[in-house]
Amino acid sequence: MQQRFSRMDVNGDGVITQEDRQQRGARHFDKADTNKDGQLSKEEYMAAKKNRMKGKGSKGGKGPRN
């Protein structure tokens, strides 16, 4: 649980703010936007979703996230 909190606390100040959430979302978007055109095509979206699903643990919980 501590690792997850630390990942969500993007700026490392010990609290999770809306800005942390927005920055984290922007990183996910940037990673999924493989052609870097500022938009997600259906193919990019589906590929990103598939990659995230690979990280889920076998116990039904969520696996590692970046």
C-alpha positions as semicolon CSV with decimal commas, in nm:
position;residue;x (nm);y (nm);z (nm)
1;M;0,000;0,000;0,000
2;Q;0,290;0,237;0,077
3;Q;0,432;0,186;-0,273
4;R;0,100;0,272;-0,431
5;F;0,068;0,588;-0,221
6;S;0,422;0,688;-0,316
7;R;0,345;0,640;-0,687
8;M;0,030;0,852;-0,653
9;D;0,217;1,127;-0,463
10;V;0,390;1,246;-0,780
11;N;0,573;1,544;-0,626
12;G;0,671;1,351;-0,311
13;D;0,529;1,599;-0,057
14;G;0,352;1,332;0,150
15;V;-0,003;1,409;0,034
16;I;-0,200;1,324;-0,280
17;T;-0,346;1,631;-0,447
18;Q;-0,556;1,685;-0,756
19;E;-0,239;1,810;-0,925
20;D;-0,067;1,477;-0,846
21;R;-0,360;1,294;-1,005
22;Q;-0,349;1,517;-1,314
23;Q;0,026;1,470;-1,355
24;R;-0,009;1,095;-1,321
25;G;-0,288;1,092;-1,578
26;A;-0,076;1,300;-1,815
27;R;0,207;1,047;-1,786
28;H;-0,031;0,763;-1,873
29;F;-0,161;0,961;-2,169
30;D;0,190;1,044;-2,291
31;K;0,292;0,680;-2,266
32;A;-0,015;0,567;-2,462
33;D;0,028;0,837;-2,730
34;T;0,290;0,638;-2,917
35;N;0,305;0,866;-3,224
36;K;0,319;1,178;-3,001
37;D;0,048;1,368;-3,189
38;G;-0,134;1,474;-2,872
39;Q;-0,428;1,244;-2,941
40;L;-0,512;0,883;-2,866
41;S;-0,639;0,680;-3,157
42;K;-0,856;0,380;-3,084
43;E;-0,556;0,158;-3,163
44;E;-0,330;0,345;-2,920
45;Y;-0,598;0,333;-2,650
46;M;-0,658;-0,039;-2,696
47;A;-0,282;-0,116;-2,697
48;A;-0,232;0,085;-2,377
49;K;-0,527;-0,091;-2,210
50;K;-0,389;-0,429;-2,314
51;N;-0,046;-0,342;-2,172
52;R;-0,200;-0,232;-1,841
53;M;-0,403;-0,555;-1,821
54;K;-0,078;-0,754;-1,846
55;G;0,030;-0,595;-1,517
56;K;-0,266;-0,727;-1,317
57;G;-0,182;-0,990;-1,058
58;S;-0,313;-1,345;-1,064
59;K;-0,517;-1,286;-0,745
60;G;-0,750;-1,047;-0,925
61;G;-0,585;-0,738;-0,779
62;K;-0,419;-0,463;-0,969
63;G;-0,058;-0,520;-1,057
64;P;0,226;-0,273;-1,096
65;R;0,144;0,064;-1,241
66;N;0,368;0,347;-1,352
